Amino acid sequence: MAISYPLALPTATGIKSITWTMVNSVSYSESPFTFAGQVHAYTGERWEADITLPRMKRANAEQWIAFLASLRGRYGSFLLNDPDATSPRGTVSAATISGAAGDRTVSATVTSGQTLLAGDYIQLGTGSDSTLHKVVADFTGTGSAANLEIFPALRKTRSSVSADLTSASGLFRLNSNETSWNADDVSTYGITFGAVEVV
């Protein structure tokens, strides 16, 4: 059977630890004499992640190794979510999002009184169209369209898209064409890999 991207993560084990990085393209120039600075924010924003898996025996390790091999380095893509944030902290049950490409403030329609809290995740789109966003300011629904602040900015124009609020995921690829793992003297395997958001 042919491999079809994006792939789902193997379920043989969970993730031991994940380091998320929010990357912004901002230039800053500082005078060496007065320390006065000039700053300019460009449109580039993306997620990066460094993932460490728990030590495991070969039966489970080979599932992860095969997953990494099937990505063919940076060629293939996969869906990744924050395993500690599989549901919102707020009370929201549904949200509809609209906005133009590049918007950091989007229009969200949420039932009156329901909330999204700063730090909650939303997913827009599915499969290879998936984008992962973090809410950066508390939001309370009004029953009609209201401003919602997110990171990163919208990748494309979205019109009345239903946000996925459960296990919200984004589209990622490996950050390197090289993948490796180690095995110790009692045949337990260690696997770590880095990922960057597909932009």
C-alpha positions in Angstrom: 0.0 0.0 0.0 1.4 3.4 -1.0 2.3 5.9 1.8 -0.1 8.8 1.9 0.8 12.0 3.7 0.2 13.4 6.2 0.9 10.5 8.5 -0.5 10.0 12.0 1.9 9.4 14.8 2.4 5.8 15.9 0.4 4.8 18.9 2.8 2.2 20.2 3.9 4.6 23.0 3.2 8.1 24.0 5.7 11.0 24.0 8.0 11.4 26.9 8.6 15.1 26.4 8.1 17.7 23.8 9.6 21.2 23.6 7.5 23.6 21.6 9.0 26.7 20.1 7.1 29.7 18.6 9.3 31.3 15.9 8.7 34.9 14.8 10.6 36.6 11.9 11.6 39.9 13.5 14.6 42.0 12.7 16.1 44.2 15.4 18.9 46.7 15.0 20.6 48.3 18.0 23.1 51.2 18.0 26.3 50.1 19.8 26.7 53.7 21.0 23.2 54.7 22.3 21.5 51.3 22.5 18.6 52.8 20.7 16.9 50.2 18.6 14.7 49.7 15.6 12.4 46.7 15.2 10.5 45.4 12.2 8.1 42.4 12.4 7.8 40.4 9.2 5.0 38.0 8.4 6.9 34.8 9.1 5.6 32.8 12.1 5.7 29.1 12.7 5.9 26.2 15.2 8.9 24.1 15.9 9.0 21.0 18.2 11.7 18.7 19.7 10.2 15.3 20.6 11.7 12.7 22.9 10.1 9.3 23.2 10.3 7.1 26.2 12.9 4.3 26.3 11.3 1.2 24.7 11.9 -2.3 23.5 12.4 -3.1 19.9 8.8 -4.1 19.1 7.6 -0.6 19.8 10.8 1.2 18.6 10.5 -0.4 15.1 7.0 1.2 14.7 8.5 4.6 15.4 11.6 3.9 13.2 9.4 2.8 10.3 7.3 6.0 10.8 10.4 8.2 10.6 11.8 6.2 7.6 8.5 6.6 5.7 8.8 10.4 6.0 11.9 10.2 3.7 13.6 13.0 5.6 12.0 16.3 5.1 9.8 15.1 2.2 6.8 13.7 4.0 4.5 15.4 6.5 2.7 14.3 9.6 0.1 15.6 12.1 1.3 16.7 15.5 -0.6 18.0 18.5 0.3 19.0 22.1 -0.4 15.7 24.0 -1.0 17.7 27.2 -3.6 19.9 25.7 -6.1 17.6 24.0 -9.1 19.8 25.0 -9.6 23.5 25.7 -9.4 24.9 29.2 -12.3 27.2 28.4 -15.9 26.1 28.2 -16.2 26.4 24.4 -18.1 23.6 22.6 -17.8 24.9 19.0 -16.2 27.8 17.2 -16.4 29.1 13.7 -13.4 31.1 12.4 -13.1 33.5 9.5 -10.2 35.7 8.4 -7.7 36.6 5.7 -4.3 35.2 5.1 -1.8 36.9 7.5 -4.5 37.8 10.1 -3.4 37.5 13.7 -6.8 38.7 14.8 -9.6 36.5 13.4 -13.3 36.6 13.6 -14.7 33.9 15.9 -18.3 33.0 16.4 -18.8 31.2 19.7 -22.0 30.6 21.8 -22.6 33.5 24.1 -20.8 33.1 27.4 -18.6 30.2 26.3 -14.9 30.8 26.6 -11.6 30.1 25.0 -8.7 30.8 27.4 -5.2 32.0 26.6 -3.2 28.9 25.8 -6.0 26.9 24.3 -5.4 25.4 20.9 -7.6 25.3 17.8 -7.1 23.5 14.5 -8.3 24.8 11.2 -8.7 22.5 8.2 -8.0 18.8 8.0 -5.4 16.5 6.6 -2.8 18.4 4.6 -4.8 21.6 5.1 -4.4 21.5 8.9 -3.0 24.4 10.8 -2.5 24.6 14.5 -3.1 27.9 16.4 -2.8 29.0 20.0 -5.3 31.4 21.5 -3.2 34.3 23.0 -5.8 36.2 24.9 -8.9 35.1 26.8 -12.1 35.2 24.7 -15.7 35.1 25.6 -18.3 34.3 23.0 -21.1 36.8 22.2 -23.1 34.5 19.9 -21.9 36.6 16.9 -18.6 37.3 15.3 -16.0 38.8 17.6 -12.2 39.3 17.6 -10.0 36.4 18.6 -6.2 36.7 18.9 -4.1 33.7 17.7 -0.6 32.5 17.0 0.6 31.9 14.3 -1.3 34.1 11.8 -3.6 32.5 9.3 -1.8 30.7 6.5 -4.7 31.2 4.1 -8.0 32.9 4.0 -10.6 31.0 6.0 -14.3 31.6 5.7 -16.7 30.2 8.4 -14.4 27.2 9.1 -15.4 25.0 12.1 -12.4 24.9 14.5 -11.3 21.4 15.8 -11.0 21.9 19.5 -10.1 18.3 20.5 -6.5 17.1 19.9 -6.0 20.1 17.7 -3.1 19.3 15.3 -0.9 21.0 12.8 1.0 19.8 9.7 4.7 19.2 10.4 7.8 17.8 8.7 11.1 16.6 10.1 13.6 19.4 10.6 16.4 17.3 9.1 17.0 14.7 6.3 18.9 12.6 8.8 17.2 10.4 11.5 18.8 8.3 14.1 18.2 6.2 17.2 20.2 4.4 19.8 19.9 1.0 21.6 21.7 0.1 24.8 23.1 -3.1 26.3 19.6 -4.3 27.5 18.0 -3.6 24.1 16.0 -0.5 25.0 15.8 2.1 22.3 16.0 5.9 22.5 14.5 8.0 19.8 14.4 11.8 19.5 13.5 13.9 16.5 12.8 17.5 15.6 9.9 18.9 13.6 9.0 22.2 11.9 5.6 23.4 10.8 4.8 23.1 7.1 4.2 26.7 5.9 
